Every structure is written in structure tokens, then in C-alpha cells.
Amino acid sequence: MKILVCVKQVPDTNEVKIDPVKGTLIRDGVPSILNPDDANALEAALAYKDKNPDTVVAVLTMGPPQATYMLRECLAMGADEAYLLSDRAFGGADTCATSTTIAAGIKKVEGVDVIFAGRQAIDGDTAQVGPQVAQRLGLPVVTYVQDIKLEEGKAIVHRQMEDGYEVIEVQTPCVLTAVKELNEPRYMSISGIVDAYKKDITVWNHVDVELNPKDCGLNASPTQVFRSFTPPPKGKGEMLNGSVTEMASTVINRLKEKHYI
């Protein structure tokens, strides 16, 4: 079986700041990390490989050249192959254009039985790319996967709901998007890090994946961001003293003063 995991390098959101003049993210000097939900998706693929050693796990991302560092991390965790879609023509892509490019990359990889992805990326929180990739590939998709069992020709998954979960059986090939409850991602090993730098990372541009520049990047992005801003900081909290009854009475009075109740 060949499992492909779609991953993304994202800025560490604890460090992200907004340029007050341009209204854009300040990325200079901001550390980048493997998107957390994508780490869960990769762990699911690697866990299956642990039980089925003949499995091939590939990782694919779209991004600038520095995304190779994140791909090396994935290889160090246990992935076998890594693919980077990198081209100026891909720049400025929204979810629509991003899914077009990623789907084209997956088609070029060939022989993929299952496609994993994270539920969403922490720098956008749209949760749109996984389902859009499935739509462009003509594959079934199950989102919010919190448990999975892969069998010959099918996957049985638990899809997370607000008040429980539903069990879904889906034929492969398919696309599955993972939530953090699925597992606990493993750490890189020392030997894995050494081996990761012995492996090649395949880099493809728009010509390699047979895409017209008009069909990717900013040119194919119907979504336009007009303004980004940092929410104002919350006021300092107030610590209350006294008995439970006294503190409860104080809270109620404060809420009444603000006309919340």
C-alpha cells in the first residue's frame, strides 16, 4: 500500500504578528513548524506502516524552498518519500488554487491508495483544502477522522461529531482528514534525522505537474484578503477573594452592571 500525506509548513502562531501598516503577517524571523493536524495525519500513516512494513509513506507539500526543512522532519519521523511543489506561479494561492496544485502533484506521484491530510492548517483554519483535493481527484472524502482501520480496498473510520462520532466505511483510494484526537505524533529519532538527509526531496514546478500558470497561484484565486488585523488585547483579569458565596455574589453583580444578565 502507498499512503500519501499532505503536509504544510506554517508559522508558529504563538509568534505571529501583524504589520500595522500593511495589514499582513510578519514572517521575518518567525519560526516555522509542521502543521499540528498534519503531524497527526502523518502519524496515522506511519503507525500503519509499523504494522505493515511493505507500506510506502510519502509526504507532499506546496511552498517555498525552505519548506524542505519541514519535509526533512517528516522523513526523520519515518516517511519514505518527499515531494515539494515550489514555483513562483504557485504564489498567492487561496484554498481553491492550492487544492488544484496539490491534486496535480498527487496525480504525478501515482499509485496512491490513501491520502491523509490534517483537518485544517493553523495559519488559515479553513479546513477546505482536503475536501477540495478530493473533489478535484474525484475521490470520496471523510473529514474529522478520530480513529481509522485500513483494510484491503477500504477504510473504516470514526468521524468526530459535536455529540459523539459516526462510523463510516469508505472505498479506497480516498481522502481522510485527521483531528488531533486521532493519535499522539512521534518524535524524530537520531537515526531518522541522519537518514533524512541521505534521502532526496523531489521538487516540481508548474511545468512538471502540467499546470498552466493561469490555473494556479494568485491568478486562479477567487478569494482576496483585503485586511488582516490583530485583535485588541483582553483586559487584565481580576482575582476575587472571600467565600464561594461572596465571590459568586460579586460575579453576579458585575455581570448585572455590564447588562450581561
SERO-4910 file (N, C-alpha, C, O; in steps of 0.05 Angstrom, whole numbers):
BEGIN
 pado doro    nc1    nc2    nc3   cac1   cac2   cac3    cc1    cc2    cc3    oc1    oc2    oc3
  Met    A     17    -24      0      0      0      0     17     25      0     39     26     13
  Lys    A      8     45    -14     22     71    -14      4     92     -2    -18     96    -12
  Ile    A     14    105     19     -2    126     32     12    153     27     37    155     32
  Leu    A     -3    173     19      9    199     15     -3    218     35    -28    218     39
  Val    A     13    234     48      4    252     69     10    281     59     32    288     53
  Cys    A    -11    297     58     -9    325     51     -1    341     76    -16    340     96
  Val    A     21    355     75     31    369     98     35    398     91     37    406     67
  Lys    A     38    415    111     42    444    106     61    455    127     59    449    151
  Gln    A     79    472    119     96    487    137     82    513    144     75    529    127
  Val    A     77    517    170     62    541    179     79    557    199     96    545    212
  Pro    A     73    583    202     87    598    223     76    590    250     53    584    253
  Asp    A     94    590    270     86    585    297     67    607    306     76    630    310
  Thr    A     42    601    309     22    622    315     27    636    341     16    658    344
  Asn    A     42    625    359     48    639    384     67    663    379     70    681    395
  Glu    A     79    663    355     99    684    348     89    703    326    103    722    320
  Val    A     66    698    315     57    713    292     49    742    300     35    745    321
  Lys    A     57    761    284     49    789    288     40    801    262     48    791    241
  Ile    A     23    821    264     12    834    240     25    861    236     28    876    255
  Asp    A     34    866    211     45    892    204     22    913    206      3    911    191
  Pro    A     24    933    224      2    952    228     -3    969    204    -26    980    201
  Val    A     16    972    186     13    989    163      2    973    139    -18    981    127
  Lys    A     15    951    133      7    934    110    -16    915    117    -30    907     99
  Gly    A    -19    909    142    -40    890    150    -35    862    142    -53    846    139
  Thr    A     -9    855    138     -1    828    130     15    815    153     25    829    171
  Leu    A     18    788    151     33    774    171     63    781    169     74    783    147
  Ile    A     75    785    192    104    790    192    117    763    195    117    751    217
  Arg    A    129    753    174    141    726    174    171    726    180    182    705    187
  Asp    A    184    749    176    213    750    180    219    744    209    209    756    228
  Gly    A    237    724    213    245    717    240    225    700    255    230    693    278
  Val    A    202    693    242    182    677    256    188    647    251    190    639    227
  Pro    A    191    631    271    196    602    267    174    588    253    150    595    257
  Ser    A    180    569    236    160    553    222    160    525    233    180    515    242
  Ile    A    136    513    233    132    486    244    115    469    225    103    480    206
  Leu    A    116    444    229     98    426    215     70    430    226     66    429    251
  Asn    A     50    435    209     23    440    219     14    417    237     16    394    229
  Pro    A      4    423    261     -2    402    281    -21    381    271    -15    357    276
  Asp    A    -43    388    258    -61    367    249    -49    350    228    -55    326    225
  Asp    A    -30    361    212    -16    345    192      3    325    205      7    303    195
  Ala    A     13    332    228     30    314    243     14    289    252     24    267    252
  Asn    A    -11    294    260    -29    271    267    -35    254    243    -36    229    245
  Ala    A    -38    266    220    -43    251    195    -19    234    188    -21    211    180
  Leu    A      5    246    191     30    231    185     33    208    205     41    186    197
  Glu    A     27    213    230     29    191    250     11    168    243     19    145    246
  Ala    A    -13    174    233    -32    152    226    -20    135    204    -22    111    204
  Ala    A     -7    148    184      5    133    162     29    117    172     33     94    164
  Leu    A     45    129    190     69    115    200     61     92    218     75     71    218
  Ala    A     39     95    233     30     73    251     21     49    234     26     26    242
  Tyr    A      8     55    212      0     33    194     25     19    182     26     -5    179
  Lys    A     45     35    175     70     25    164     85      7    185     97    -13    177
  Asp    A     83     15    210     96     -1    231     86    -30    231    101    -49    236
  Lys    A     60    -33    226     47    -59    226     49    -73    199     46    -97    197
  Asn    A     54    -57    178     55    -67    151     80    -55    137     78    -36    123
  Pro    A    104    -67    142    129    -56    134    132    -51    104    148    -35     95
  Asp    A    116    -65     87    118    -61     59    103    -35     49    103    -29     26
  Thr    A     91    -21     68     77      4     61     97     26     55    118     29     68
  Val    A     90     42     35    107     66     28     91     90     37     68     94     29
  Val    A    105    107     52     92    132     62    106    156     48    131    159     51
  Ala    A     91    171     34    102    195     20     89    220     32     66    220     41
  Val    A    104    242     32     94    268     42     96    288     19    116    287      3
  Leu    A     76    305     16     76    324     -5     67    351      6     48    353     22
  Thr    A     80    372     -3     72    399      6     76    419    -17     91    414    -36
  Met    A     62    441    -15     66    464    -33     78    487    -17     67    494      4
  Gly    A     99    499    -26    111    521    -11    137    530    -23    146    520    -43
  Pro    A    150    549     -9    176    559    -18    198    539    -13    193    519      1
  Pro    A    222    544    -23    244    525    -19    250    517     10    257    494     15
  Gln    A    246    536     28    252    530     56    233    509     68    238    499     90
  Ala    A    212    501     54    194    480     63    208    453     63    198    434     75
  Thr    A    231    452     51    247    427     51    255    419     80    257    395     86
  Tyr    A    258    439     97    266    433    125    243    418    139    248    399    154
  Met    A    219    426    134    196    412    145    193    384    133    186    365    148
  Leu    A    199    381    107    198    355     95    219    337    106    215    313    109
  Arg    A    243    348    113    264    332    125    254    322    153    260    299    161
  Glu    A    239    338    167    228    330    193    209    306    189    210    287    205
  Cys    A    193    307    168    174    285    162    190    260    155    182    238    164
  Leu    A    211    262    140    228    239    133    241    228    158    244    204    161
  Ala    A    250    246    176    262    237    201    243    222    219    251    206    235
  Met    A    217    229    217    197    215    232    191    187    221    181    169    236
  Gly    A    198    183    195    194    156    184    183    155    156    180    133    145
  Ala    A    177    178    144    167    178    116    188    168     97    212    171    102
  Asp    A    180    156     75    199    145     55    205    164     32    228    164     22
  Glu    A    186    180     24    189    198      1    179    225      8    161    228     25
  Ala    A    190    246     -5    181    273      0    180    288    -27    198    286    -43
  Tyr    A    158    303    -30    154    319    -55    147    348    -48    131    353    -30
  Leu    A    160    366    -61    156    395    -57    146    407    -83    160    406   -103
  Leu    A    123    420    -82    112    435   -104    120    464   -100    109    478    -83
  Ser    A    140    474   -115    150    500   -110    155    515   -136    170    506   -153
  Asp    A    142    538   -138    144    553   -163    132    581   -157    112    583   -142
  Arg    A    143    602   -169    131    628   -165    102    629   -175     86    645   -166
  Ala    A     96    612   -195     69    611   -205     49    602   -185     25    607   -187
  Phe    A     58    588   -164     41    578   -143     35    599   -121     18    595   -104
  Gly    A     50    621   -121     49    641   -100     22    655    -99      9    659   -120
  Gly    A     13    663    -75    -11    678    -71    -36    661    -74    -58    672    -77
  Ala    A    -34    635    -72    -57    617    -76    -75    617    -53    -67    616    -30
  Asp    A   -101    617    -58   -121    612    -37   -127    582    -36   -112    567    -49
  Thr    A   -147    574    -22   -152    545    -19   -159    532    -46   -152    509    -51
  Cys    A   -173    547    -62   -182    537    -88   -158    530   -106   -155    508   -117
  Ala    A   -139    550   -109   -116    546   -125    -96    526   -112    -83    511   -126
  Thr    A    -95    526    -86    -77    508    -72    -86    479    -77    -69    462    -82
  Ser    A   -111    474    -75   -121    446    -80   -117    437   -108   -112    414   -113
  Thr    A   -118    456   -127   -112    449   -155    -84    440   -158    -79    420   -171
  Thr    A    -65    454   -146    -37    447   -148    -31    421   -134    -16    404   -145
  Ile    A    -41    418   -110    -36    394    -94    -47    369   -109    -34    348   -110
  Ala    A    -71    372   -120    -83    349   -134    -66    342   -158    -63    318   -165
  Ala    A    -55    362   -172    -38    357   -195    -13    342   -186     -3    324   -200
  Gly    A     -2    349   -163     22    336   -152     16    307   -145     32    289   -150
  Ile    A     -7    302   -133    -15    275   -125    -18    257   -150    -10    234   -150
  Lys    A    -30    268   -171    -33    253   -196     -5    245   -207     -2    223   -218
  Lys    A     15    262   -204     41    256   -214     55    234   -197     71    219   -207
  Val    A     49    234   -171     61    213   -154     53    186   -163     69    167   -164
  Glu    A     27    182   -169     16    157   -179     16    134   -158     33    134   -140
  Gly    A     -2    116   -162     -3     92   -145    -11     97   -116     -5     80    -99
  Val    A    -24    119   -110    -31    125    -83    -57    111    -75    -77    113    -90
  Asp    A    -57     97    -53    -81     83    -44    -98     99    -24   -123     99    -25
  Val    A    -84    114     -7    -98    130     13    -84    157     16    -59    158     16
  Ile    A    -99    178     17    -88    205     21    -97    216     48   -121    218     53
  Phe    A    -77    222     64    -83    234     90    -77    264     90    -60    273     74
  Ala    A    -91    279    106    -85    307    110    -95    315    137   -111    301    150
  Gly    A    -85    337    147    -96    348    172   -123    360    168   -130    368    146
  Arg    A   -138    362    189   -165    375    188   -163    403    176   -178    410    158
  Gln    A   -144    419    186   -140    446    177   -112    456    185    -99    444    201
  Ala    A   -104    478    172    -78    490    179    -82    513    198   -102    528    196
  Ile    A    -65    516    217    -68    536    238    -64    564    228    -71    583    242
  Asp    A    -53    568    204    -50    595    194    -74    605    178    -75    628    171
  Gly    A    -93    587    172   -116    594    157   -142    585    169   -163    599    168
  Asp    A   -142    561    181   -165    549    195   -189    547    177   -212    549    186
  Thr    A   -185    542    151   -208    540    133   -219    511    132   -243    507    128
  Ala    A   -202    491    135   -210    463    132   -222    457    105   -239    440    102
  Gln    A   -212    471     84   -224    469     58   -206    453     38   -216    440     20
  Val    A   -180    453     42   -162    442     22   -165    412     19   -166    402     -3
  Gly    A   -167    397     42   -170    368     40   -195    360     23   -192    345      4
  Pro    A   -219    370     30   -242    363     14   -240    372    -15   -250    359    -33
  Gln    A   -228    396    -20   -225    406    -47   -206    388    -63   -211    383    -87
  Val    A   -185    378    -51   -167    360    -65   -182    335    -73   -179    325    -95
  Ala    A   -198    324    -55   -214    300    -61   -233    305    -84   -235    288   -102
  Gln    A   -246    329    -84   -264    335   -106   -249    336   -133   -260    327   -153
  Arg    A   -226    348   -133   -211    351   -158   -200    324   -168   -196    320   -192
  Leu    A   -196    305   -149   -186    279   -157   -209    260   -162   -205    237   -171
  Gly    A   -234    268   -156   -257    251   -159   -257    228   -139   -266    206   -146
  Leu    A   -248    233   -114   -246    212    -94   -265    218    -71   -272    241    -65
  Pro    A   -274    197    -57   -291    201    -33   -273    213    -11   -249    209    -10
  Val    A   -286    229      7   -271    241     29   -286    238     55   -311    240     55
  Val    A   -271    234     76   -283    234    103   -266    253    120   -242    250    122
  Thr    A   -280    272    132   -266    293    148   -268    287    178   -284    270    186
  Tyr    A   -252    300    194   -252    298    223   -249    269    232   -265    260    249
  Val    A   -230    256    222   -225    228    229   -211    225    256   -189    236    259
  Gln    A   -223    212    275   -211    208    301   -203    179    307   -190    174    327
  Asp    A   -209    161    288   -200    134    290   -202    121    263   -220    129    247
  Ile    A   -184    103    257   -184     92    230   -174     63    230   -156     56    246
  Lys    A   -185     47    212   -176     19    208   -175     15    178   -196     15    164
  Leu    A   -151     11    168   -148      6    139   -148    -24    133   -134    -39    146
  Glu    A   -164    -31    114   -166    -58    105   -163    -59     74   -161    -38     61
  Glu    A   -162    -83     63   -158    -86     35   -181    -73     20   -204    -82     21
  Gly    A   -175    -51      5   -195    -38    -12   -215    -20      3   -233     -9    -10
  Lys    A   -211    -16     29   -230      1     43   -218     12     69   -197      1     79
  Ala    A   -230     33     80   -222     44    105   -248     47    123   -268     56    113
  Ile    A   -245     39    148   -267     42    167   -259     63    187   -239     60    201
  Val    A   -273     85    188   -264    108    204   -286    117    223   -310    113    218
  His    A   -278    129    245   -296    143    263   -293    173    257   -272    184    260
  Arg    A   -315    185    249   -315    213    243   -326    229    267   -348    224    277
  Gln    A   -310    247    276   -317    263    300   -341    281    295   -342    295    275
  Met    A   -359    280    314   -383    297    314   -383    314    340   -368    308    358
  Glu    A   -400    334    341   -401    350    365   -411    334    389   -402    339    412
  Asp    A   -429    315    385   -440    300    407   -434    270    406   -448    253    417
  Gly    A   -412    263    393   -404    235    390   -388    230    365   -371    246    358
  Tyr    A   -393    207    352   -379    202    327   -397    183    310   -415    170    320
  Glu    A   -391    183    284   -405    164    266   -384    146    253   -362    155    247
  Val    A   -392    121    248   -374    102    236   -380    101    206   -403     97    198
  Ile    A   -359    105    190   -363    106    161   -344     86    148   -320     85    154
  Glu    A   -354     71    129   -337     54    113   -335     66     85   -355     72     72
  Val    A   -310     70     76   -306     83     50   -286     66     34   -267     55     45
  Gln    A   -290     65      8   -272     51    -10   -247     67    -15   -247     92    -14
  Thr    A   -225     53    -19   -200     66    -27   -197     64    -57   -206     45    -69
  Pro    A   -183     84    -69   -170    107    -57   -189    127    -46   -211    131    -57
  Cys    A   -181    141    -25   -198    161    -13   -181    182      1   -157    179      3
  Val    A   -194    203     10   -180    225     25   -191    225     53   -216    225     57
  Leu    A   -174    226     73   -182    226    101   -168    250    115   -143    252    113
  Thr    A   -183    266    129   -171    289    143   -172    283    173   -193    276    184
  Ala    A   -149    286    187   -146    278    214   -149    301    234   -143    324    229
  Val    A   -159    293    258   -161    312    280   -140    303    301   -129    281    300
  Lys    A   -134    321    320   -113    315    340   -119    291    358   -101    278    368
  Glu    A   -145    285    361   -153    262    378   -146    235    366   -148    215    379
  Leu    A   -137    235    341   -131    210    327   -108    196    339   -108    171    341
  Asn    A    -87    211    348    -63    198    359    -45    219    371    -51    242    373
  Glu    A    -22    209    380     -1    227    390     23    224    372     36    203    371
  Pro    A     30    245    356     52    243    337     79    236    350     85    245    373
  Arg    A     94    220    337    120    211    347    141    233    344    137    252    328
  Tyr    A    163    230    358    185    248    355    205    237    334    204    213    327
  Met    A    221    255    323    243    246    305    263    230    322    269    237    345
  Ser    A    275    210    309    297    196    322    323    206    312    325    217    290
  Ile    A    345    201    327    371    209    318    378    196    291    388    209    273
  Ser    A    374    170    290    380    155    265    362    165    242    370    166    219
  Gly    A    337    172    249    318    182    229    328    208    218    325    213    194
  Ile    A    338    226    235    349    252    225    372    247    207    374    261    186
  Val    A    390    229    214    413    223    197    404    212    170    414    221    149
  Asp    A    386    194    170    376    182    145    360    202    128    361    201    104
  Ala    A    347    221    142    331    240    127    348    257    108    339    265     87
  Tyr    A    372    263    116    390    279     99    405    263     78    420    274     63
  Lys    A    399    237     78    410    220     57    390    216     34    396    206     13
  Lys    A    365    224     40    343    220     20    339    245      4    343    267     13
  Asp    A    332    241    -21    326    263    -39    298    273    -36    280    258    -30
  Ile    A    294    299    -39    268    311    -40    262    319    -69    277    335    -81
  Thr    A    241    309    -80    233    315   -107    219    342   -108    199    346    -94
  Val    A    229    360   -125    218    386   -128    205    389   -155    218    384   -176
  Trp    A    180    397   -156    165    401   -181    155    429   -184    147    441   -165
  Asn    A    157    440   -208    145    466   -214    119    462   -231    110    439   -234
  His    A    108    484   -240     82    481   -254     84    466   -280     65    453   -289
  Val    A    108    466   -293    112    450   -317    112    420   -311    100    404   -325
  Asp    A    125    413   -289    127    385   -281    100    372   -276     95    349   -282
  Val    A     82    388   -263     56    377   -257     35    384   -277     11    380   -273
  Glu    A     44    395   -300     27    401   -323      4    420   -316    -19    415   -323
  Leu    A     12    442   -304     -8    463   -297     -2    489   -313     22    496   -315
  Asn    A    -22    501   -323    -19    527   -335    -18    548   -313    -34    547   -294
  Pro    A      1    567   -314      3    588   -293    -24    602   -288    -29    613   -267
  Lys    A    -41    603   -308    -67    616   -305    -86    599   -286   -105    610   -276
  Asp    A    -79    574   -282    -96    556   -266    -85    552   -238    -96    534   -224
  Cys    A    -65    567   -230    -54    563   -203    -45    590   -192    -44    610   -206
  Gly    A    -38    590   -166    -29    614   -154    -49    636   -152    -74    631   -152
  Leu    A    -40    661   -151    -58    684   -148    -77    686   -172    -99    695   -169
  Asn    A    -67    678   -196    -84    681   -220   -110    665   -218   -130    672   -230
  Ala    A   -109    643   -203   -132    625   -201   -146    626   -174   -160    608   -166
  Ser    A   -141    648   -159   -151    650   -132   -175    670   -131   -170    694   -132
  Pro    A   -199    661   -129   -222    679   -127   -224    693   -100   -237    714    -98
  Thr    A   -211    682    -79   -212    695    -53   -190    716    -51   -167    711    -57
  Gln    A   -198    740    -42   -179    762    -39   -181    772    -10   -203    778      0
  Val    A   -158    774      3   -158    785     31   -152    815     30   -131    823     20
  Phe    A   -172    830     39   -169    859     38   -156    871     63   -143    892     62
  Arg    A   -159    857     86   -148    868    110   -144    846    131   -161    829    135
  Ser    A   -121    848    145   -116    830    167   -108    847    191    -96    868    188
  Phe    A   -116    839    215   -110    855    238   -108    837    263   -117    815    264
  Thr    A    -94    848    283    -91    834    308   -113    843    327   -116    867    332
  Pro    A   -128    824    338   -149    832    357   -138    847    381   -115    841    389
  Pro    A   -152    867    392   -142    882    415   -138    863    438   -153    844    442
  Pro    A   -117    868    454   -112    850    478   -135    852    498   -147    873    502
  Lys    A   -140    830    511   -161    829    531   -151    843    556   -127    845    562
  Gly    A   -170    854    571   -163    867    596   -152    848    617   -157    824    615
  Lys    A   -138    859    636   -127    842    657   -148    830    674   -168    843    682
  Gly    A   -145    805    681   -165    791    697   -164    801    726   -144    812    735
  Glu    A   -185    797    740   -187    805    768   -191    781    786   -208    764    781
  Met    A   -175    779    807   -177    757    826   -195    764    848   -193    786    860
  Leu    A   -214    747    855   -233    752    876   -225    737    902   -215    715    900
  Asn    A   -231    749    924   -225    736    950   -251    734    966   -271    748    961
  Gly    A   -251    715    984   -275    711   1001   -286    683    999   -274    666    986
  Ser    A   -309    679   1010   -322    653   1009   -334    649    981   -336    667    965
  Val    A   -342    624    976   -354    618    950   -379    635    946   -384    645    924
  Thr    A   -395    638    967   -420    653    965   -414    683    959   -427    695    943
  Glu    A   -394    693    972   -387    722    969   -376    726    940   -383    746    927
  Met    A   -359    709    931   -348    712    904   -369    709    883   -369    723    863
  Ala    A   -388    690    887   -409    686    868   -427    710    866   -436    718    845
  Ser    A   -432    722    890   -449    747    891   -435    770    876   -448    786    863
  Thr    A   -409    772    880   -393    793    866   -395    789    836   -399    809    821
  Val    A   -391    765    826   -392    760    798   -419    767    786   -421    779    765
  Ile    A   -440    759    800   -468    765    791   -472    795    789   -484    805    770
  Asn    A   -463    809    810   -466    839    809   -451    852    786   -461    870    774
  Arg    A   -427    841    781   -411    853    759   -425    847    732   -425    865    715
  Leu    A   -436    824    729   -450    817    704   -475    834    700   -481    842    677
  Lys    A   -488    840    722   -512    858    721   -504    886    713   -518    900    698
  Glu    A   -481    895    724   -471    922    718   -466    925    688   -470    947    677
  Lys    A   -456    904    676   -450    905    647   -473    897    630   -471    895    606
  His    A   -496    892    643   -521    884    629   -518    858    614   -532    854    593
  Tyr    A   -501    840    624   -499    814    612   -522    796    621   -530    777    607
  Ile    A   -532    802    645   -555    786    656   -575    806    668   -596    798    678
***
